[in-house]
Amino acid sequence: MLPRAFTEEQVMFRDAYRKFLSSEIVPHMESWREAGIVDREAFRKAGERGFLMVWPDEKYGGMGDPDFRFEQVIIEETAYAR
C-alpha cells in the first residue's frame, strides 16, 4: 500500500463524510439501486455539507482546494459504504 498522509482538516472531512454516508446515503442505497437513480435530495444534502465540488473556486460554489486528497477521501469512503 502507498504511504498515506492526510492533514487534520482532511481527517475531519473524512469523519464528516463517513457520518453523512451512514445517515443520508446508506439507508437508501438499495432502493436507489432498484429504481436505477439516486434521489436528487441526496445531491442537495451533499452540496450543503460541502461534499460536492471540492476543487472549484468558492465563487463557483466549491471549496477552492486543489488538494486531491479530499477527493480521495470521498472515493474511498463511498467505496466502503454499505
N, C-alpha and C positions, 0 to 999 in steps of 0.2 A: 504494500500500500504506500502511496505517496505521503510524504510528511504533510501535515495539515496544521496551519496556523491561522487562527481567527482572532479578530480584535474582540475586545469586551463588548463593543456595540453589536458585532455580528453574533456573538453568543447570545446576547439578549434578544436579537432579532430572531434567531433560531427558536428560542424558547417561546416567544410570542407567536411565531408562525406554527409551531407544533401545537400549541393550545388552540389556535384558530382552526387548524385542520381537525383536531379532535372534536371541537364543539360545533363547527359550522359545515364541515365538508364530509367527514367520515360517516355521520349518521344518514346521509343522503346518497352516498355513492352507489349503492345497489339500485335504488330507484332511478337514478340518473343513467346508469348503465342500461337498464331495461328500457327507458324512454329514448335512449340514444342521444341525449342532450343534457347539458348542465344548466340548471336554472340560472337565469340572469342575476337573480338576487345574490348568488354566491360571488359573482364577479363584483357586484356593487360593494358587498361587505369586504371583500379582499382589498378593493381600492380604497375604501375608507380607512383601512388599517395600514395602508402603505405597502401592501404586498404585490402590487402591480406597478409596472414602470419604475423600477428601481433606478436605472441608469439615466433616463432622460432628465433634462434640466427641470428645476422646480417650476419654471414658467410654463412648462408643458404638462405639469401635474405629477412629475416624478420626484424622486429623492435627490437627483442630481449627483449620484455617487457612482462613478465608473468602475468601482472595485467589483470584479466578477464574483467574489466570494459570497455576496448577498444572493446572487442568482444560484450559486452552488448550493447554498442553504435551502432555497426553495425547491430546487431539483431533488436534492437528497431527501428532504422531509416529505415531499409529495410521494416519492417512490416508496418510502417506509410506511406511509399511511395505509391503514386497513380499516 
